[in-house]
């Protein structure tokens, strides 16, 4: 109850849906991009349907331009990269109409571009690893290894 906020925690989409159904007064949601085996983007869509008035912030350790754009298109008010402090999160909600990070003038690395492309194809396949691997022409285990690695910032 710090800073005047009450908090409820969900470890998966089902628990999040239960919280939404039990408390329609929820105003703000912090949603991780990866929740167990689920995509935070699909959970975002479900939460927006249940709580259309709620502000949703995506928090992730696996940021990419494609997932950021998709999250905003689906109704998130902001998108933050981990680690993020409580102050960063509060500021992201209060400044949801302003971008939180500026775009770098340095070119993006090939490995980062590859990672973002994989994320886009994964999103297009609704998080299905096997279908994504087929679309990318790589072995499923190779794709899983690439997804385990955190991409570089540039």
C-alpha positions as CSV (number, residue, x, y, z in Angstrom):
1,X,0.0,0.0,0.0
2,X,3.0,2.3,-0.5
3,X,2.4,5.6,-2.2
4,X,-1.4,5.0,-1.7
5,X,-1.7,2.1,-4.1
6,X,-3.2,-1.3,-3.4
7,X,-1.5,-4.1,-5.3
8,X,-2.6,-7.5,-6.5
9,X,-0.3,-10.0,-8.2
10,X,-0.9,-12.5,-11.0
11,X,1.5,-15.0,-12.2
12,X,-0.3,-15.9,-15.4
13,X,-3.1,-14.7,-17.7
14,X,-5.8,-16.7,-15.9
15,X,-5.0,-15.1,-12.5
16,X,-4.9,-11.7,-14.2
17,X,-8.3,-12.3,-15.6
18,X,-9.7,-13.3,-12.2
19,X,-8.3,-10.1,-10.7
20,X,-10.0,-8.0,-13.5
21,X,-13.3,-9.8,-13.0
22,X,-13.2,-9.5,-9.2
23,X,-12.2,-5.8,-9.1
24,X,-13.5,-3.6,-11.9
25,X,-12.0,-0.6,-10.1
26,X,-8.4,-1.5,-11.2
27,X,-7.0,1.7,-12.7
28,X,-3.4,0.7,-13.6
29,X,-1.8,-2.5,-14.6
30,X,1.9,-3.3,-14.8
31,X,2.3,-6.3,-17.2
32,X,5.4,-8.2,-18.0
33,X,5.9,-9.1,-21.6
34,X,6.7,-12.7,-20.7
35,X,4.5,-14.4,-18.0
36,X,5.2,-18.1,-17.6
37,X,4.6,-19.5,-21.1
38,X,2.3,-16.7,-22.2
39,X,2.8,-13.5,-24.1
40,X,2.1,-10.3,-22.2
41,X,0.7,-8.9,-25.5
42,X,-2.2,-11.5,-25.6
43,X,-2.8,-10.9,-21.9
44,X,-2.9,-7.1,-22.6
45,X,-5.7,-7.6,-25.1
46,X,-7.7,-9.6,-22.6
47,X,-7.2,-7.1,-19.8
48,X,-8.2,-4.2,-22.2
49,X,-11.4,-6.1,-23.0
50,X,-12.2,-6.6,-19.3
51,X,-11.0,-3.2,-18.1
52,X,-11.2,-0.8,-21.0
53,X,-10.5,2.2,-18.7
54,X,-7.3,0.8,-17.2
55,X,-3.9,2.1,-18.0
56,X,-1.5,-0.7,-18.9
57,X,2.3,-0.4,-18.7
58,X,4.4,-3.1,-20.3
59,X,7.6,-4.0,-18.4
60,X,10.2,-6.2,-20.1
61,X,13.7,-7.5,-20.0
62,X,13.4,-8.5,-23.7
63,X,12.6,-5.2,-25.3
64,X,12.4,-4.8,-29.1
65,X,11.0,-2.1,-31.3
66,X,8.4,-4.5,-32.8
67,X,7.0,-5.5,-29.4
68,X,7.0,-1.9,-28.2
69,X,5.0,-0.8,-31.3
70,X,2.6,-3.8,-30.9
71,X,2.1,-3.1,-27.2
72,X,1.2,0.6,-27.9
73,X,-1.1,-0.4,-30.8
74,X,-2.9,-2.9,-28.5
75,X,-3.5,-0.2,-25.9
76,X,-0.5,0.0,-23.5
77,X,0.2,3.5,-22.3
78,X,3.9,2.9,-22.1
79,X,6.7,0.4,-22.5
80,X,9.6,0.2,-20.1
81,X,12.8,-1.9,-20.1
82,X,14.0,-3.7,-17.0
83,X,15.4,-2.9,-14.6
84,X,13.0,-0.1,-13.8
85,X,12.6,1.5,-10.4
86,X,9.3,2.3,-8.7
87,X,9.9,5.9,-9.6
88,X,10.4,5.0,-13.3
89,X,7.1,3.1,-13.3
90,X,5.2,6.0,-11.6
91,X,6.8,8.4,-14.1
92,X,5.9,6.2,-17.0
93,X,2.2,6.3,-16.0
94,X,2.2,10.0,-15.4
95,X,4.0,10.8,-18.7
96,X,2.3,8.2,-20.8
97,X,1.9,10.6,-23.7
98,X,5.7,11.2,-23.9
99,X,8.2,8.6,-25.0
100,X,10.4,7.4,-22.1
101,X,13.6,6.7,-24.1
102,X,15.1,8.7,-27.0
103,X,16.1,7.0,-30.2
104,X,19.9,6.5,-30.5
105,X,21.8,8.1,-33.3
106,X,24.1,5.0,-33.6
107,X,23.1,2.3,-36.0
108,X,21.5,-0.8,-34.6
109,X,23.7,-3.9,-34.5
110,X,23.0,-6.9,-36.7
111,X,22.4,-9.1,-33.7
112,X,19.9,-6.7,-32.3
113,X,18.1,-6.5,-35.7
114,X,18.0,-10.3,-35.9
115,X,16.6,-10.4,-32.3
116,X,13.9,-7.8,-33.2
117,X,13.0,-9.7,-36.4
118,X,12.7,-13.0,-34.4
119,X,10.4,-11.1,-31.9
120,X,8.2,-9.8,-34.8
121,X,7.9,-13.3,-36.3
122,X,7.2,-14.8,-32.9
123,X,4.5,-12.2,-32.3
124,X,3.0,-12.9,-35.8
125,X,2.8,-16.6,-34.7
126,X,1.1,-15.8,-31.4
127,X,4.2,-17.0,-29.4
128,X,4.3,-20.4,-31.1
129,X,8.0,-21.4,-31.0
130,X,7.6,-24.3,-33.5
131,X,5.7,-22.2,-36.1
132,X,8.2,-19.3,-35.7
133,X,11.2,-21.6,-36.2
134,X,9.6,-23.0,-39.4
135,X,8.9,-19.4,-40.7
136,X,12.5,-18.4,-39.9
137,X,14.0,-21.6,-41.4
138,X,15.8,-22.7,-38.2
139,X,15.6,-25.5,-35.8
140,X,13.3,-25.0,-32.8
141,X,16.1,-25.5,-30.3
142,X,18.3,-22.9,-32.1
143,X,15.4,-20.5,-31.9
144,X,14.9,-21.2,-28.2
145,X,18.6,-20.6,-27.5
146,X,18.4,-17.3,-29.4
147,X,15.3,-16.3,-27.3
148,X,17.2,-17.0,-24.1
149,X,19.9,-14.5,-24.8
150,X,19.2,-10.9,-23.9
151,X,19.9,-8.6,-26.9
152,X,22.4,-5.8,-26.8
153,X,21.0,-2.3,-26.6
154,X,22.3,-1.3,-30.0
